Amino acid sequence: MRTMDVSREEILANPLDIVEKIVEYNDWTFDRRSEQEMAVQVPGNWCDYSLYFAWNDDVGAMHFTCALDMRVPCDRRTPVFELLAEVNERLWMGHFGMWTDEGLPMYRHALPMRGQLEPTLEQMEDLVETALHECEKFYPAFQYVIWGGKTANDAIAAAMIETVGEA
């Protein structure tokens, strides 16, 4: 993700306006459904990620999800729930969960902003960048468990290996 360089005068009060600027700057596909909702498609190394932003004026918070493009079959949900617990122990911000009805793993985070005049561009960039980084890092672990039949521990061990260079 490219970092933007804009002046404070260009930032608007609705956090989705800031997100929209980031999305347009990166040339990502999006749908601004309302003043409170936005859906975004972001290409990744493993898949396209579906980002969803929801702004709630009443609680002064931004709810954010980043869904992985994979479905968890019913017979693999128990090992995936074990993987979710293992992955979440390793996260500094946000958490992974599953949209049970769809069997869709996703990264989730809420950003409370009560008392702030507006979020900063950097806050919104960090929110998106962190989600994409964590999804890219743990996507193979989900694949190992769902399609490879591996245990959560085996998948985490493989995901935590730091690679150097490119093949």
C-alpha positions as YAML, in Angstrom:
chain: A
units: angstrom
residues:
- id: 1
  name: MET
  ca: [0.00, 0.00, 0.00]
- id: 2
  name: ARG
  ca: [1.31, 3.42, -0.94]
- id: 3
  name: THR
  ca: [1.29, 6.15, 1.74]
- id: 4
  name: MET
  ca: [-0.40, 9.41, 0.87]
- id: 5
  name: ASP
  ca: [0.97, 12.88, 1.45]
- id: 6
  name: VAL
  ca: [-1.92, 15.32, 1.95]
- id: 7
  name: SER
  ca: [-2.43, 18.45, 3.98]
- id: 8
  name: ARG
  ca: [-4.81, 18.60, 6.93]
- id: 9
  name: GLU
  ca: [-7.09, 20.89, 4.91]
- id: 10
  name: GLU
  ca: [-7.75, 18.03, 2.48]
- id: 11
  name: ILE
  ca: [-9.02, 15.74, 5.25]
- id: 12
  name: LEU
  ca: [-12.76, 15.72, 5.87]
- id: 13
  name: ALA
  ca: [-14.60, 14.87, 9.12]
- id: 14
  name: ASN
  ca: [-16.30, 11.62, 8.04]
- id: 15
  name: PRO
  ca: [-13.75, 8.78, 8.40]
- id: 16
  name: LEU
  ca: [-15.11, 7.17, 5.24]
- id: 17
  name: ASP
  ca: [-14.10, 10.28, 3.31]
- id: 18
  name: ILE
  ca: [-10.53, 9.64, 4.42]
- id: 19
  name: VAL
  ca: [-10.79, 5.95, 3.53]
- id: 20
  name: GLU
  ca: [-12.16, 6.92, 0.12]
- id: 21
  name: LYS
  ca: [-9.11, 9.12, -0.50]
- id: 22
  name: ILE
  ca: [-6.80, 6.20, 0.39]
- id: 23
  name: VAL
  ca: [-8.76, 3.84, -1.87]
- id: 24
  name: GLU
  ca: [-8.76, 6.24, -4.82]
- id: 25
  name: TYR
  ca: [-5.04, 6.96, -4.33]
- id: 26
  name: ASN
  ca: [-4.28, 3.22, -4.52]
- id: 27
  name: ASP
  ca: [-6.66, 2.74, -7.47]
- id: 28
  name: TRP
  ca: [-8.69, 0.06, -5.68]
- id: 29
  name: THR
  ca: [-12.25, -0.82, -6.68]
- id: 30
  name: PHE
  ca: [-14.87, 0.36, -4.17]
- id: 31
  name: ASP
  ca: [-18.55, 0.95, -3.58]
- id: 32
  name: ARG
  ca: [-19.52, 3.82, -1.28]
- id: 33
  name: ARG
  ca: [-22.91, 2.44, -0.29]
- id: 34
  name: SER
  ca: [-23.84, 5.36, 1.97]
- id: 35
  name: GLU
  ca: [-22.30, 7.94, 4.27]
- id: 36
  name: GLN
  ca: [-21.86, 5.11, 6.80]
- id: 37
  name: GLU
  ca: [-20.69, 2.16, 4.62]
- id: 38
  name: MET
  ca: [-18.02, 1.37, 2.07]
- id: 39
  name: ALA
  ca: [-16.88, -1.88, 0.44]
- id: 40
  name: VAL
  ca: [-13.44, -2.15, -1.18]
- id: 41
  name: GLN
  ca: [-11.62, -4.84, -3.20]
- id: 42
  name: VAL
  ca: [-7.86, -4.97, -2.70]
- id: 43
  name: PRO
  ca: [-5.53, -7.28, -4.65]
- id: 44
  name: GLY
  ca: [-3.14, -9.29, -2.52]
- id: 45
  name: ASN
  ca: [-0.45, -11.87, -3.13]
- id: 46
  name: TRP
  ca: [-2.74, -14.79, -2.22]
- id: 47
  name: CYS
  ca: [-6.18, -13.48, -3.19]
- id: 48
  name: ASP
  ca: [-8.29, -10.35, -3.51]
- id: 49
  name: TYR
  ca: [-9.37, -9.10, -0.09]
- id: 50
  name: SER
  ca: [-12.82, -7.68, 0.58]
- id: 51
  name: LEU
  ca: [-12.63, -4.72, 2.93]
- id: 52
  name: TYR
  ca: [-15.75, -3.36, 4.60]
- id: 53
  name: PHE
  ca: [-15.91, -0.12, 6.57]
- id: 54
  name: ALA
  ca: [-18.89, 0.96, 8.67]
- id: 55
  name: TRP
  ca: [-18.97, 4.29, 10.49]
- id: 56
  name: ASN
  ca: [-21.35, 4.60, 13.46]
- id: 57
  name: ASP
  ca: [-22.02, 8.19, 14.54]
- id: 58
  name: ASP
  ca: [-23.88, 7.06, 17.68]
- id: 59
  name: VAL
  ca: [-20.87, 5.30, 19.19]
- id: 60
  name: GLY
  ca: [-18.21, 7.30, 17.35]
- id: 61
  name: ALA
  ca: [-16.43, 4.26, 16.01]
- id: 62
  name: MET
  ca: [-15.32, 2.70, 12.74]
- id: 63
  name: HIS
  ca: [-15.97, -1.02, 12.33]
- id: 64
  name: PHE
  ca: [-13.67, -2.66, 9.81]
- id: 65
  name: THR
  ca: [-13.37, -6.14, 8.31]
- id: 66
  name: CYS
  ca: [-11.01, -7.68, 5.77]
- id: 67
  name: ALA
  ca: [-12.39, -10.95, 4.42]
- id: 68
  name: LEU
  ca: [-10.20, -13.64, 2.91]
- id: 69
  name: ASP
  ca: [-11.42, -15.07, -0.39]
- id: 70
  name: MET
  ca: [-12.01, -18.62, 0.86]
- id: 71
  name: ARG
  ca: [-14.88, -20.62, 2.26]
- id: 72
  name: VAL
  ca: [-14.53, -23.01, 5.17]
- id: 73
  name: PRO
  ca: [-16.46, -26.26, 4.63]
- id: 74
  name: CYS
  ca: [-18.54, -27.36, 7.61]
- id: 75
  name: ASP
  ca: [-16.31, -30.38, 8.27]
- id: 76
  name: ARG
  ca: [-13.21, -28.11, 8.62]
- id: 77
  name: ARG
  ca: [-14.71, -25.47, 10.92]
- id: 78
  name: THR
  ca: [-13.54, -26.98, 14.21]
- id: 79
  name: PRO
  ca: [-9.87, -27.03, 13.15]
- id: 80
  name: VAL
  ca: [-10.27, -23.50, 11.72]
- id: 81
  name: PHE
  ca: [-11.67, -22.26, 15.05]
- id: 82
  name: GLU
  ca: [-8.57, -23.75, 16.71]
- id: 83
  name: LEU
  ca: [-6.44, -21.91, 14.17]
- id: 84
  name: LEU
  ca: [-8.28, -18.65, 14.88]
- id: 85
  name: ALA
  ca: [-7.36, -18.96, 18.57]
- id: 86
  name: GLU
  ca: [-3.70, -19.62, 17.69]
- id: 87
  name: VAL
  ca: [-3.54, -16.73, 15.23]
- id: 88
  name: ASN
  ca: [-5.24, -14.27, 17.57]
- id: 89
  name: GLU
  ca: [-2.63, -14.93, 20.28]
- id: 90
  name: ARG
  ca: [-0.04, -13.53, 17.88]
- id: 91
  name: LEU
  ca: [-1.83, -10.31, 16.89]
- id: 92
  name: TRP
  ca: [-1.08, -6.93, 18.37]
- id: 93
  name: MET
  ca: [-4.17, -5.22, 16.91]
- id: 94
  name: GLY
  ca: [-7.51, -6.57, 15.72]
- id: 95
  name: HIS
  ca: [-8.48, -10.22, 15.58]
- id: 96
  name: PHE
  ca: [-9.52, -12.93, 13.16]
- id: 97
  name: GLY
  ca: [-13.00, -14.39, 13.27]
- id: 98
  name: MET
  ca: [-15.36, -16.18, 10.96]
- id: 99
  name: TRP
  ca: [-18.64, -15.09, 9.46]
- id: 100
  name: THR
  ca: [-20.34, -18.35, 10.36]
- id: 101
  name: ASP
  ca: [-23.26, -18.14, 7.91]
- id: 102
  name: GLU
  ca: [-20.88, -17.84, 4.97]
- id: 103
  name: GLY
  ca: [-17.93, -19.80, 6.38]
- id: 104
  name: LEU
  ca: [-15.75, -16.80, 5.61]
- id: 105
  name: PRO
  ca: [-12.60, -16.06, 7.66]
- id: 106
  name: MET
  ca: [-11.92, -12.37, 8.22]
- id: 107
  name: TYR
  ca: [-9.77, -9.92, 10.08]
- id: 108
  name: ARG
  ca: [-11.78, -7.51, 12.24]
- id: 109
  name: HIS
  ca: [-11.00, -4.32, 14.09]
- id: 110
  name: ALA
  ca: [-12.92, -1.42, 15.59]
- id: 111
  name: LEU
  ca: [-11.42, 2.03, 15.89]
- id: 112
  name: PRO
  ca: [-13.11, 4.16, 18.57]
- id: 113
  name: MET
  ca: [-12.87, 7.89, 17.90]
- id: 114
  name: ARG
  ca: [-15.17, 9.43, 20.50]
- id: 115
  name: GLY
  ca: [-13.92, 12.87, 21.46]
- id: 116
  name: GLN
  ca: [-11.76, 13.32, 18.37]
- id: 117
  name: LEU
  ca: [-12.68, 15.90, 15.79]
- id: 118
  name: GLU
  ca: [-11.68, 13.47, 13.04]
- id: 119
  name: PRO
  ca: [-9.42, 10.48, 12.54]
- id: 120
  name: THR
  ca: [-6.05, 11.05, 11.01]
- id: 121
  name: LEU
  ca: [-5.04, 9.85, 7.59]
- id: 122
  name: GLU
  ca: [-2.29, 7.88, 9.29]
- id: 123
  name: GLN
  ca: [-4.80, 6.07, 11.54]
- id: 124
  name: MET
  ca: [-6.83, 4.96, 8.53]
- id: 125
  name: GLU
  ca: [-3.71, 3.93, 6.59]
- id: 126
  name: ASP
  ca: [-2.46, 1.93, 9.59]
- id: 127
  name: LEU
  ca: [-5.83, 0.23, 9.97]
- id: 128
  name: VAL
  ca: [-5.83, -0.97, 6.35]
- id: 129
  name: GLU
  ca: [-2.11, -1.73, 6.19]
- id: 130
  name: THR
  ca: [-2.20, -3.82, 9.39]
- id: 131
  name: ALA
  ca: [-5.17, -5.84, 8.16]
- id: 132
  name: LEU
  ca: [-3.59, -6.56, 4.79]
- id: 133
  name: HIS
  ca: [-0.28, -7.50, 6.39]
- id: 134
  name: GLU
  ca: [-1.92, -9.95, 8.83]
- id: 135
  name: CYS
  ca: [-4.14, -11.46, 6.13]
- id: 136
  name: GLU
  ca: [-1.17, -11.99, 3.82]
- id: 137
  name: LYS
  ca: [0.84, -13.54, 6.65]
- id: 138
  name: PHE
  ca: [-1.85, -15.99, 7.81]
- id: 139
  name: TYR
  ca: [-3.62, -16.82, 4.53]
- id: 140
  name: PRO
  ca: [-1.39, -19.88, 3.94]
- id: 141
  name: ALA
  ca: [-2.16, -21.13, 7.46]
- id: 142
  name: PHE
  ca: [-5.88, -21.08, 6.69]
- id: 143
  name: GLN
  ca: [-5.22, -22.93, 3.43]
- id: 144
  name: TYR
  ca: [-3.13, -25.57, 5.24]
- id: 145
  name: VAL
  ca: [-5.97, -26.27, 7.67]
- id: 146
  name: ILE
  ca: [-8.89, -26.03, 5.23]
- id: 147
  name: TRP
  ca: [-7.48, -27.80, 2.17]
- id: 148
  name: GLY
  ca: [-4.28, -29.42, 3.45]
- id: 149
  name: GLY
  ca: [-5.87, -31.13, 6.44]
- id: 150
  name: LYS
  ca: [-3.12, -29.84, 8.74]
- id: 151
  name: THR
  ca: [-3.57, -29.09, 12.44]
- id: 152
  name: ALA
  ca: [-3.69, -25.52, 13.73]
- id: 153
  name: ASN
  ca: [-0.26, -25.97, 15.34]
- id: 154
  name: ASP
  ca: [1.29, -27.22, 12.10]
- id: 155
  name: ALA
  ca: [-0.26, -24.36, 10.12]
- id: 156
  name: ILE
  ca: [0.94, -21.73, 12.60]
- id: 157
  name: ALA
  ca: [4.45, -23.16, 12.61]
- id: 158
  name: ALA
  ca: [4.57, -22.91, 8.82]
- id: 159
  name: ALA
  ca: [3.08, -19.38, 8.78]
- id: 160
  name: MET
  ca: [5.55, -18.04, 11.34]
- id: 161
  name: ILE
  ca: [8.65, -19.00, 9.33]
- id: 162
  name: GLU
  ca: [10.38, -15.84, 8.19]
- id: 163
  name: THR
  ca: [11.44, -16.10, 4.55]
- id: 164
  name: VAL
  ca: [14.43, -14.28, 3.14]
- id: 165
  name: GLY
  ca: [14.74, -13.27, -0.49]
- id: 166
  name: GLU
  ca: [12.70, -14.50, -3.43]
- id: 167
  name: ALA
  ca: [12.81, -17.69, -5.44]
...
